[in-house]
Amino acid sequence: MIHSTVVRVDQNTPTVRSIGFKWDCKVLPGQFIMVWIPGIGEIPISLSSTGNLKEITVKSYGPASDALTKLETGSRIFFRGPYGRPFTLVKGKTLLIGGGSGMASLKPLINERSYAIVSARTRDELLFSDKIHEGNLHLVTDDGSIGIKGTPLNALEKLNLTEFEMIYVCGPEIMLKKIFDSLRGKKVRAEFAMERTMKCGIGVCDSCSIDGLQLCRDGSIFSMEEVMEMEEFGRTKLSESGRRIILNY
């Protein structure tokens, strides 16, 4: 188990915080760490900054993530990793499609050639939209408080997708499924960052399996072609107890 000291905390939205710590290790965009919260457990979190200062970006959705959002400068942070297959980096123009806190995983990919569709329920919950050049940015909110009222698909249909060398997608699985269905059959390159229940992070517990692949070991980044071969994508997943759940998207 690795440990470090929190050197920076940023409140990104009313419900999301980024926690910065020093870690002298090479981490690539899309890779994740297993963060241990003493007395509570471990959760997987992608790195939202992969430079000299590492960052994780956390939204409270359970006891472990809630405890992480309460860390302050000077707190100790415990973790292991990095794990997982990273995004494929390209030199040309890219399109990032992020839903909610999914933008955290995409943040290390942002550069001057990046375009982005950033979506959230409300304008206050839009994450890292300020990192994208205004002319390259498409905002989408569920309530229409800013940008397009609807889903990322409503923004996607307005773009000429052939001009992008790669499309990177991260968000809830229902969003990934709808984006995948929209891109299917088109001449585009795309990669999807998947999220499933993950316990061990090293391909042992099978909690994060999909069609025999382990998200922690074989993903969690998958290409368009790989997703096309998955029969379980958007249809079923395993619960914390290992029970198969039907997804009604």
N, C-alpha and C positions, 0 to 999 in steps of 0.2 A: 504494500500500500504506500502510495506517494503522499506526501503532505506539503502544503505550502501555506503562505499567509496572504489573506485578502488585502490587496493594496488599493483597490478602487471599487466603488459601488455607484452605479448610475441608475436612476429611476427613468426608464425609457417610456413607459406608459403608466397609467394609474395601477395596473396589475402586473407589470413586467419589470424586472430589474436585471441589470448585467453586473456580474461579479468578476472583477479582474484579479489575476494572481500571476506571480512569476513562476515559470516552469521552463527550464532549458531543455526543450525536446522539440523535434520536428513533428509538426502536426499538419495534415493537409485538409483543405476544405471538404467538409462532409464527414470527416472522422469524428468519433465521439469518445467520451470517457465515462466510466462508471463512478459516480460520485457517492461516497459513503457518508451517511449522516449517523453518527454514533447514537445507538439506542433506538433508531428508527428503521434504517435499511439502506439499500443502494438503488439508484436510478440512473439510466443512461441519459446523457445530455451532450448534444453536439457542441463543438467549439464555435462561438460566434466571432472570435478573433484568434488568429493562429500565428501572429507575429511573436516578437519577444515577450510582449505582455499577452497572456492568454486570457480569454473571457468565456464565460458561459452566460447564457441569457435564460432566465427562469420565470415561468408564470406559475403561480400557486394553483395546484389542482388536487393536492393530496398532502398527507403529513410530511413526506420527505421534501417535496418541492416547496411547501410552505415554510419548512425550517430553513431551507436554502435562501429564500427571499428575505429572511431575517438576519442573514450574516451582515456584519459591518466591517469596515476597515480595521485590520488587526486580528480578525477572526482567523482560525485555522480551517483549512479546507483539505479533505482527504479524498483521494481518487486513485484509480488505476486505468491504464491505457497507454497510448491511444488505440482504439479498436476500429474495425470496419474498413470497407473499401471507400476511397474518396471519390469525389466528382472527377470526371475527365476534364482537364483544363485545355482550353483552346485559345487561339490568338485573335480570332475574329469577333464580330459583334454577337452578343449573347442576349437572351431574354430570360429574366428571372421571374418566376411566378410564385409568390409566397402568400399563404393564407394564415392569418393570425401570427402566432409565435413561430410558424414555419420559416418566416423571414430570417430568424436567427441563424439557421443552418446555411442560408444563402449569402449572408452578409460577407463572408470571406471571399466570395466570388466577385464582389462589386469592384468595377474599375471604370475607366473613362469610356469604354465601349459597351457598357452594360445598359440595357433597357429593363424596365421592370413593371410588372403588374403587382401592386401591393394591395391586399384586401384584408378587411377586418369587419367586425360587426358595426363599429362606429368610428368616427374620425379620431377620437381619443385613443383608440386601440391600434391604430396603424403603426407598424413597427419598422423602423429604419428607413422610412420613405425619404427622410431628410438626407440620406446618404446617396441618393440617386439624382443625377442632373435633371432639373425640372422638365426640360424638353423631352426627356426619355422616360418620364414617369406617368403611369396610368393608375389612378386611385380608384378603388372599388369598395363600397360599404353596403352592408345589408340594409341599413336604414336610410341610405341616401344623404347622410349628413355632410358628405363631401364626395366629389367624384361621381362615378357611375353607381347608380343604385342597382344592385344585383349581385352577380357572381363573377369570378375572373373570366368565365366564358364570354360574358358580355363585352369585356375589353379585348379578349383574344380575337374575337371575330372581326375586329376593326383593323388588325395588323396584317402586314404582308410577312408571313412567317418564313418565306424562302430567303429573306435577307439575313436571317440569324444562323450563325454557324452551330449554335447549340442552344437548346431550351432547357433550363433547369427548373424543376418543380418541387416544392415542399409545402406540406400542409396536411389537413385531415384526409383520411383515405377516401372519403366521399368526393372531396375536391380533386384528388389525384385521379380517381376513376373517371370523373367527368372530363377532365383535361385530356387524359389518355384516349378516351373515346372520340374526343374532338380532333385529336392529332392523328389518329389511326388512319392509315391509307395515304397520308400526305408525305411529301418528300422532305421530312425534317429529321434532325437528330435531337433526341430529348433524353434526359435522365431524371429519374424520380427518386426522391428521398422518402423511404417508407418508415412508418412508425407502427410498431406492434409491441405487445407486452414482452419485456425483456428482463430476465433475471440474472443470468450469469455473465453475458457479454462475450463468451468465448466458445459458443457452439455446443454446449453440453446439455443444457436443461430443455431444449426444444420449445421453449415458450414462444419464441418469435418465428417459428417455422412457417413457411409458405411454400406449398408445392415441393416439400422436401428440402428446400433451401433454408438456411439460418440467416435471418437479417443481420445478426451481430457479426457473423463470420463471412458470409457470402455477399452481404449488402453493407449498409442499408441503402446504398445507392444502386439502382438498377437501370439499365438502358431500356429504350423503347422496345427493342427486339426481345429482351429478356422478359419484360412485363407481358408481352404478347403471348408468351408460352405459359403464363400462370393462370391456372383455372380457378384458384382460390382468391385472386386479387379482386377486391370489391364484392366478394360473395360471402366469405367466411373468415373468422379469425378465432384464436384461442383466448379464453378468459384467464384470469389470474390462477384459477384452480385447474386449468387445462381443458375445460369444457369448450366444445366448439360452438361458436355463436354464428347465427345466420345474419348477414348484413343485408338489410333491405334498402339498397340505394335505388 
